[in-house]
Amino acid sequence: MTTLASGTDTITRDALTVLQPGFTGTTAPDWLLRRLGEGLASVGLFGRNIDSPEQLAALTAQLRAERDDVLVAIDEEGGDVTRLEVRTGSSFPGNHALGAVDDVSLTEEVAAELGRRLAACGVNLNWAPSADVNSNPDNPVIGVRSFGADTDLVARHTAAYVTGLQSAGVAACTKHFPGHGDTAVDSHHALPRIDAGLSVLESRELAPFRAAIAAGTRAVMSAHILVPALDPDRPATLSRRILTGLLREELGYDGLIVTDGMEMQAIAATYGIERGSVLAIAAGADAICVGGGLADDDTVRRLRDALVSAVRTGELPEERLADAANRVRALARWTAAGGGAGADTSVGAGDRADVGLVAARRALTVTQAETYAPLTEAPYVAALTPVANIAVGDETPWGVAAELARLLPGTETGSFTGESAGALALAAAGTRRIVAVVRDEHRHPWMAAALDTLLAARPDTVVVEMGVPQSPPRGTLHIATHGAARVCGRAAAEVIAGE
């Protein structure tokens, strides 16, 4: 255990302990190592911090040389949201694909293998899984990150995911409490509101979290959403009624409560990150996630000072801050002790390398296959590309073009968006067979119109839906992958090329 730097008082140490900051670069900066010596207990990693498994393992070793029980957290859902494979796309399908298969043993196996790879790189806290029930098909931020729209399905797969991930010694952080599925607003940009009544919330939103708690989830992440039936005044992250009254007291949860990113506009634009962090800890949160967009020592200092000042002025009870810090340390002890994991988690050891691809293949929903003749010549892939939500990011490649090019050399591709997308794609394709790739067609009228244009001119177009399949299947062949992970693209390409 690292000895605290001299002169660090208890309140200041506790204020640092509850922070989960990020940083830039692929090695730890000096300021971060210094803060670990002063009491910082957690670090959040993002795609910008990762080049390879070997580099990530070296980075986490660097952090542990300064503090051996540090919590190293990451947002690795698999599927569309990947940090380990941000530059290539994930080797694992996401939640919606696993829900489409609906085999809880497969979900547990996928989560266990993902956890094993995280543990091999020194990561011991995963901000996953999403337990949100995607009840609103227009949801712009959850979508394929959810296991589905059926509460019971989401509950059983959430529990299986928690069990699998934690079997590798990586703490699960089930999110976004009390449920982000029934929103049409992205909390990265504004404060969403859910107007469901108590009975609906109890039977729909809360059921997967009950299942996660029963499965032993070590952490729960709060949502930046306003739920008037639970608290008409404060978003969940800042609500004592929700975090303490509901999650702690009613649901009986005793693990770590982590906030969603405090720099998200739902909090930053309404309360500010300093005041928001004080209110969150006062409400019952134990750890402040910050660093997706703010990733410097000044942010850490500002949040530390805001918490210390709130204690000294009496706004934040010292005992509440101490309790939060102790919960962080308790999780750190659990991970440092191996978290009960019994499997070999060394880099490259015992890979169940194909489990992600197997799951992606099983998740496919293929329509019109009986009359389809596999392609034998290189096609033109027209990617009808929406703006990516911030959680997914726009740096992660998606689609089927790369995998089709491997099977059918000479495959070409282009990305199209907006009202003229269909006409532009037709002109670019020329006489080549078209494979049109969409993502949540039902949420983008321009995308549906582009498909209309393509299919009217080229009825033999193959359509691949890599979002939530809501629109009726169309095209000479229609494939729903239930997610845009690299393995989902590979599974679809195999069908198109007759592999």
GUDO-777137 format. One line per 5 residues: number of its first residue (from 1); their letters; for each residue x, y, z of C-alpha. Coordinates in Angstrom, 1 decimal, m for minus. Example, Ala and Ser with C-alpha at 12.3 -4.5 7.8 and 13.67 -1.06 7.14 Angstrom:
<atoms>
1> as> 12.3:m4.5:7.8  13.7:m1.1:7.1
</atoms>
This chain:
<atoms>
1> mttla> 0.0:0.0:0.0  1.4:3.4:m1.0  2.2:5.7:1.9  0.5:9.0:1.6  2.6:12.1:0.8
6> sgtdt> 3.4:14.0:4.0  1.1:16.9:4.8  m2.0:15.2:3.2  m4.8:15.6:5.7  m7.7:13.1:6.0
11> itrda> m10.3:15.3:4.3  m8.1:16.1:1.4  m7.0:12.5:1.1  m10.7:11.4:1.1  m11.6:14.0:m1.5
16> ltvlq> m8.9:12.7:m3.8  m9.9:9.1:m3.1  m13.5:9.5:m4.5  m12.3:10.9:m7.8  m11.9:8.8:m11.0
21> pgftg> m10.1:11.1:m13.4  m8.7:10.5:m16.8  m5.6:11.8:m18.6  m4.1:12.1:m22.1  m1.3:9.9:m23.5
26> ttapd> m0.3:6.3:m23.4  1.9:6.7:m20.3  1.0:8.2:m17.0  1.9:11.9:m16.6  3.8:13.1:m13.6
31> wllrr> 0.9:14.9:m12.1  m1.2:11.7:m12.0  1.5:9.7:m10.3  1.9:12.5:m7.8  m1.8:12.5:m7.1
36> lgegl> m1.7:8.7:m6.5  0.9:9.4:m3.9  m1.4:11.9:m2.2  m4.4:9.7:m2.0  m6.0:9.3:m5.5
41> asvgl> m7.3:5.8:m5.7  m8.8:5.4:m9.2  m7.9:6.2:m12.7  m10.2:6.1:m15.8  m8.8:5.0:m19.2
46> fgrni> m10.2:5.8:m22.6  m9.4:4.9:m26.2  m6.8:7.8:m26.3  m4.8:5.9:m23.7  m4.5:2.6:m25.5
51> dspeq> m2.3:1.4:m28.4  m2.1:m2.3:m27.7  m2.6:m4.9:m25.0  1.1:m4.9:m24.2  1.2:m1.1:m24.0
56> laalt> m1.9:m1.1:m21.7  m0.3:m3.7:m19.5  2.8:m1.5:m19.2  0.7:1.5:m18.4  m1.2:m0.2:m15.6
61> aqlra> 2.0:m1.5:m14.2  3.3:2.0:m14.1  0.3:3.1:m12.1  0.6:0.2:m9.7  4.3:1.0:m9.1
66> erddv> 3.0:4.2:m7.5  m0.1:2.7:m5.8  m0.4:m1.1:m5.8  m4.2:m1.2:m5.1  m5.2:1.5:m7.6
71> lvaid> m8.6:1.0:m9.3  m8.0:1.1:m13.1  m11.4:1.7:m14.8  m12.5:1.6:m18.4  m15.6:1.9:m20.5
76> eeggd> m15.4:m1.5:m22.3  m18.9:m2.7:m23.2  m17.8:m4.6:m26.2  m19.9:m4.1:m29.3  m20.2:m0.4:m30.4
81> vtrle> m18.5:0.9:m27.3  m14.9:m0.4:m27.1  m11.7:1.2:m25.8  m9.5:m1.9:m26.0  m10.0:m2.1:m29.8
86> vrtgs> m11.0:1.5:m30.5  m9.0:1.6:m33.7  m10.2:m1.8:m35.2  m13.6:m2.4:m33.7  m14.5:m5.0:m31.1
91> sfpgn> m13.9:m8.7:m31.1  m17.1:m9.0:m29.1  m20.7:m8.3:m30.1  m22.5:m5.8:m27.8  m25.5:m6.3:m25.5
96> halga> m28.2:m6.2:m28.2  m26.6:m9.0:m30.2  m26.3:m11.1:m27.0  m29.9:m10.4:m26.2  m30.9:m11.4:m29.7
101> vddvs> m29.3:m14.8:m29.2  m30.8:m15.0:m25.7  m28.5:m17.6:m24.4  m27.4:m16.5:m20.9  m24.6:m19.0:m20.8
106> lteev> m23.2:m17.4:m23.9  m23.5:m13.9:m22.4  m21.7:m15.1:m19.3  m18.9:m16.7:m21.4  m18.5:m13.5:m23.6
111> aaelg> m18.3:m11.3:m20.4  m15.8:m13.7:m18.8  m13.5:m13.6:m21.8  m13.8:m9.9:m22.0  m13.0:m9.7:m18.3
116> rrlaa> m10.1:m12.0:m18.7  m8.6:m9.8:m21.4  m9.1:m6.7:m19.3  m7.5:m8.4:m16.3  m4.5:m9.5:m18.4
121> cgvnl> m3.9:m5.8:m19.2  m4.3:m4.7:m15.5  m7.8:m3.2:m15.7  m9.9:m4.2:m12.7  m13.1:m2.0:m13.0
126> nwaps> m15.3:m2.0:m16.0  m18.0:0.6:m16.4  m20.3:m2.0:m17.8  m22.8:m3.6:m18.4  m25.7:m1.4:m19.5
131> advns> m28.8:m2.6:m17.7  m31.1:m0.1:m19.5  m34.3:m1.4:m21.0  m34.4:0.2:m24.5  m38.1:0.8:m24.3
136> npdnp> m38.0:4.0:m26.4  m37.0:3.0:m30.0  m35.9:6.7:m30.6  m33.3:6.5:m27.8  m30.2:8.2:m29.3
141> vigvr> m27.6:7.0:m26.7  m28.6:3.5:m25.6  m29.9:1.5:m28.5  m27.7:m1.5:m29.2  m25.9:m0.9:m25.9
146> sfgad> m29.0:m2.5:m24.3  m29.8:m6.2:m24.3  m33.2:m5.3:m25.6  m36.7:m3.9:m25.0  m38.0:m6.8:m22.9
151> tdlva> m37.4:m6.3:m19.1  m37.0:m10.0:m18.2  m34.5:m10.5:m21.0  m32.5:m7.5:m20.0  m32.6:m8.6:m16.3
156> rhtaa> m31.3:m12.2:m16.9  m28.6:m11.1:m19.3  m27.4:m8.3:m17.0  m27.0:m10.8:m14.2  m25.2:m13.2:m16.5
161> yvtgl> m22.8:m10.5:m17.7  m22.0:m9.4:m14.1  m21.3:m13.0:m13.2  m19.0:m13.6:m16.2  m17.1:m10.3:m15.9
166> qsagv> m16.5:m10.7:m12.2  m15.4:m14.3:m12.5  m12.2:m12.8:m14.1  m11.6:m10.6:m11.1  m12.9:m7.4:m12.9
171> aactk> m15.5:m5.5:m11.0  m18.7:m4.8:m12.9  m20.3:m1.4:m12.8  m23.9:m1.8:m13.8  m25.4:1.3:m15.4
176> hfpgh> m27.3:3.7:m15.8  m29.3:3.7:m12.6  m32.3:4.0:m12.4  m32.5:3.3:m16.1  m31.7:5.4:m19.2
181> gdtav> m33.8:3.4:m21.8  m36.9:5.5:m22.0  m35.2:8.7:m23.2  m35.1:10.6:m26.5  m32.3:12.9:m25.4
186> dshha> m28.6:12.1:m25.0  m27.4:13.1:m21.6  m24.0:14.0:m23.1  m25.8:17.0:m24.6  m28.8:17.8:m22.3
191> lprid> m30.7:16.6:m19.3  m33.2:13.8:m20.3  m36.5:13.4:m18.5  m38.4:10.1:m18.0  m42.1:10.7:m17.1
196> aglsv> m43.0:7.1:m16.4  m45.0:6.4:m13.2  m43.8:4.5:m10.2  m45.4:1.2:m11.2  m43.8:1.3:m14.6
201> lesre> m40.4:2.2:m13.2  m40.6:m0.6:m10.6  m41.6:m3.3:m13.1  m39.5:m2.1:m16.1  m36.4:0.1:m15.2
206> lapfr> m35.6:m1.3:m11.8  m35.9:m5.0:m12.5  m32.5:m5.4:m14.2  m30.8:m3.5:m11.4  m32.4:m5.8:m8.9
211> aaiaa> m31.0:m8.8:m10.9  m27.5:m7.2:m11.0  m27.5:m6.6:m7.2  m28.6:m10.2:m6.7  m25.7:m11.3:m8.9
216> gtrav> m23.3:m9.3:m6.8  m22.4:m6.4:m9.0  m19.5:m4.5:m7.2  m20.5:m1.1:m8.6  m23.5:0.7:m10.0
221> msahi> m23.3:3.9:m12.1  m25.9:6.6:m11.8  m27.7:8.3:m14.7  m27.9:12.0:m15.4  m31.6:11.8:m15.9
226> lvpal> m34.6:13.5:m14.3  m37.3:11.1:m13.1  m40.1:13.2:m11.6  m41.9:10.2:m10.1  m38.8:9.5:m8.0
231> dpdrp> m37.4:13.1:m7.5  m39.0:16.1:m9.3  m36.1:18.4:m8.5  m32.8:16.6:m8.9  m31.3:14.3:m11.6
236> atlsr> m30.6:10.8:m10.4  m26.8:11.5:m10.0  m27.6:14.3:m7.5  m30.7:12.9:m5.8  m30.5:11.6:m2.3
241> riltg> m34.0:10.1:m2.8  m32.7:8.0:m5.7  m29.2:7.1:m4.7  m29.7:6.7:m0.9  m33.5:6.2:m0.5
246> llree> m34.1:3.9:m3.5  m30.7:2.2:m4.3  m29.2:1.9:m0.9  m32.3:1.5:1.4  m35.0:0.1:m0.8
251> lgydg> m33.0:m2.1:m3.1  m30.4:m3.0:m0.4  m27.4:m2.2:m2.5  m24.1:m1.9:m0.4  m21.4:m1.6:m3.1
256> livtd> m19.8:1.4:m4.8  m21.9:4.0:m6.5  m20.2:5.7:m9.4  m21.4:8.8:m11.2  m21.6:8.9:m15.0
261> gmemq> m19.2:11.4:m16.5  m19.6:14.7:m14.6  m18.5:16.7:m17.7  m21.5:15.6:m19.6  m23.8:18.6:m20.3
266> aiaat> m26.7:17.2:m18.3  m24.7:18.1:m15.2  m21.9:20.5:m16.4  m24.3:22.9:m18.1  m26.9:22.9:m15.3
271> ygier> m24.9:22.6:m12.0  m21.2:22.8:m13.1  m18.8:20.0:m12.3  m17.6:21.3:m9.0  m21.1:21.9:m7.5
276> gsvla> m22.4:18.7:m9.2  m19.6:16.6:m7.6  m20.4:18.0:m4.1  m24.1:17.3:m4.6  m23.5:13.8:m5.9
281> iaaga> m21.4:12.8:m2.9  m23.9:14.3:m0.6  m26.7:12.4:m2.3  m24.9:9.1:m1.8  m22.5:8.6:m4.7
286> daicv> m19.1:7.3:m3.7  m17.0:8.0:m6.8  m16.9:10.9:m9.2  m16.2:9.8:m12.8  m14.6:12.6:m14.8
291> gggla> m12.0:12.6:m17.5  m13.7:11.7:m20.8  m13.4:15.3:m21.9  m11.6:16.9:m18.9  m8.3:15.1:m18.4
296> dddtv> m5.8:17.3:m16.5  m4.5:18.0:m13.1  m6.4:21.3:m12.9  m9.7:19.4:m13.0  m8.6:17.1:m10.2
301> rrlrd> m7.5:20.1:m8.1  m10.8:21.9:m8.7  m12.9:18.9:m7.7  m10.7:18.1:m4.7  m10.9:21.7:m3.5
306> alvsa> m14.7:21.8:m4.0  m15.2:18.7:m1.9  m12.8:19.9:0.9  m14.5:23.3:1.0  m17.9:21.8:1.2
311> vrtge> m16.9:19.7:4.2  m15.3:22.7:5.9  m18.3:24.9:5.4  m20.7:22.2:6.6  m22.5:21.7:3.2
316> lpeer> m21.1:18.1:2.9  m20.9:16.0:6.1  m17.4:14.8:6.7  m18.7:11.4:7.6  m20.4:11.1:4.2
321> ladaa> m17.2:11.9:2.4  m15.3:9.4:4.6  m17.9:6.7:3.9  m17.6:7.3:0.2  m13.8:7.0:0.3
326> nrvra> m14.0:3.9:2.4  m16.3:2.2:m0.2  m13.7:3.1:m2.9  m11.0:1.5:m0.8  m13.1:m1.6:m0.1
331> larwt> m13.5:m2.2:m3.9  m9.8:m1.6:m4.3  m9.1:m4.3:m1.7  m11.4:m6.7:m3.5  m9.7:m6.3:m6.8
336> aaggg> m6.2:m6.4:m5.3  m7.1:m9.7:m3.7  m8.1:m11.0:m7.1  m11.8:m10.6:m6.8  m12.3:m14.3:m6.4
341> agadt> m11.0:m15.0:m9.9  m9.6:m18.4:m10.4  m8.7:m18.3:m14.1  m5.3:m17.6:m15.7  m5.5:m13.9:m16.7
346> svgag> m2.0:m13.5:m18.2  m1.7:m11.9:m21.6  m2.5:m14.4:m24.3  m3.3:m17.2:m21.8  m6.2:m19.5:m22.7
351> dradv> m7.9:m17.2:m25.1  m11.4:m18.4:m26.0  m10.7:m16.4:m29.2  m13.8:m17.3:m31.2  m16.5:m16.8:m28.6
356> glvaa> m17.1:m13.2:m29.8  m17.4:m14.3:m33.4  m19.5:m17.3:m32.5  m21.9:m15.0:m30.7  m22.0:m12.5:m33.6
361> rralt> m22.8:m15.3:m36.0  m25.6:m16.6:m33.8  m27.0:m13.1:m33.4  m27.7:m12.5:m37.1  m31.2:m12.2:m38.3
366> vtqae> m31.2:m12.9:m42.0  m34.3:m12.3:m44.3  m34.8:m13.4:m47.9  m31.9:m15.8:m47.6  m33.7:m18.6:m49.4
371> tyapl> m33.7:m16.7:m52.7  m30.3:m15.1:m52.4  m27.2:m16.1:m54.4  m24.0:m15.3:m52.6  m21.8:m12.6:m54.3
376> teapy> m18.8:m13.8:m56.3  m17.6:m10.5:m57.5  m16.4:m7.5:m55.5  m19.4:m5.2:m54.6  m19.6:m1.5:m53.7
381> vaalt> m20.4:m0.9:m50.1  m22.5:2.2:m49.5  m22.3:3.1:m45.8  m25.2:5.4:m44.9  m23.5:7.0:m41.9
386> pvani> m25.2:8.8:m39.1  m23.5:11.0:m36.6  m22.1:8.7:m33.8  m23.1:9.4:m30.3  m20.4:10.4:m27.9
391> avgde> m20.4:7.2:m25.9  m19.6:5.2:m29.1  m17.3:7.9:m30.6  m16.6:8.4:m34.3  m13.1:7.0:m34.3
396> tpwgv> m14.0:3.4:m34.1  m14.5:1.8:m37.6  m17.7:0.0:m38.3  m19.5:m1.7:m41.2  m18.8:m4.7:m43.5
401> aaela> m16.5:m3.2:m46.1  m13.2:m4.3:m44.6  m14.4:m7.9:m44.0  m16.0:m8.1:m47.5  m12.7:m6.9:m49.0
406> rllpg> m11.0:m9.8:m47.2  m13.4:m12.3:m48.8  m14.0:m10.5:m52.1  m10.8:m8.6:m53.0  m11.5:m5.4:m54.9
411> tetgs> m14.5:m4.4:m52.8  m14.8:m0.6:m52.7  m16.7:1.6:m50.2  m17.9:5.1:m49.6  m19.7:6.9:m46.8
416> ftges> m22.8:9.0:m47.4  m25.1:11.1:m45.4  m28.0:13.6:m45.9  m30.7:14.1:m48.4  m28.6:13.3:m51.5
421> agala> m27.0:10.1:m50.0  m28.9:7.7:m52.2  m28.1:9.4:m55.5  m24.5:9.9:m54.5  m24.1:6.2:m53.6
426> laaag> m25.7:5.1:m56.9  m23.3:7.3:m58.9  m20.3:6.0:m56.9  m21.3:2.4:m57.3  m21.5:2.4:m61.1
431> trriv> m22.4:m1.0:m62.3  m21.2:m2.9:m59.2  m23.5:m4.7:m57.0  m24.5:m2.5:m54.0  m24.3:m3.5:m50.3
436> avvrd> m26.1:m0.7:m48.3  m25.1:m0.5:m44.7  m27.4:1.4:m42.3  m27.4:2.0:m38.5  m30.8:2.6:m36.9
441> ehrhp> m32.7:3.3:m40.1  m35.9:4.0:m38.2  m34.3:7.0:m36.5  m33.1:8.8:m39.6  m35.6:9.8:m42.3
446> wmaaa> m32.8:10.7:m44.7  m31.4:7.2:m44.4  m34.7:5.6:m45.2  m35.1:7.9:m48.2  m31.6:6.9:m49.4
451> ldtll> m32.5:3.2:m49.2  m35.7:4.0:m51.2  m33.6:5.5:m53.9  m31.1:2.7:m54.0  m33.7:m0.1:m54.0
456> aarpd> m35.8:1.7:m56.7  m32.8:1.8:m59.0  m31.1:m1.4:m57.9  m33.6:m3.8:m56.4  m30.8:m6.4:m56.0
461> tvvve> m29.2:m4.3:m53.3  m28.2:m6.1:m50.2  m29.1:m4.3:m46.9  m27.3:m4.6:m43.7  m28.8:m3.0:m40.6
466> mgvpq> m26.1:m2.6:m37.8  m28.3:m0.8:m35.3  m31.6:m1.7:m33.7  m33.7:m3.4:m36.4  m37.1:m1.6:m36.3
471> spprg> m37.9:m0.9:m39.9  m39.3:m3.7:m42.1  m36.6:m5.8:m43.8  m36.1:m5.0:m47.5  m33.5:m5.7:m50.2
476> tlhia> m32.6:m8.8:m52.1  m31.1:m9.9:m48.8  m31.5:m8.2:m45.4  m29.2:m8.9:m42.5  m29.7:m7.4:m39.0
481> thgaa> m26.5:m7.7:m37.0  m27.8:m6.1:m33.8  m24.6:m4.0:m33.4  m21.7:m2.6:m35.3  m18.7:m4.4:m33.7
486> rvcgr> m16.1:m5.7:m36.0  m17.2:m9.3:m35.5  m20.7:m8.3:m36.4  m19.4:m7.0:m39.7  m17.5:m10.2:m40.3
491> aaaev> m20.5:m12.4:m39.6  m22.6:m10.4:m42.1  m19.8:m10.4:m44.7  m19.6:m14.2:m44.4  m23.3:m14.5:m45.3
496> iage> m23.1:m12.0:m48.2  m20.1:m13.9:m49.7  m21.5:m17.3:m48.9  m18.8:m18.3:m46.5
</atoms>
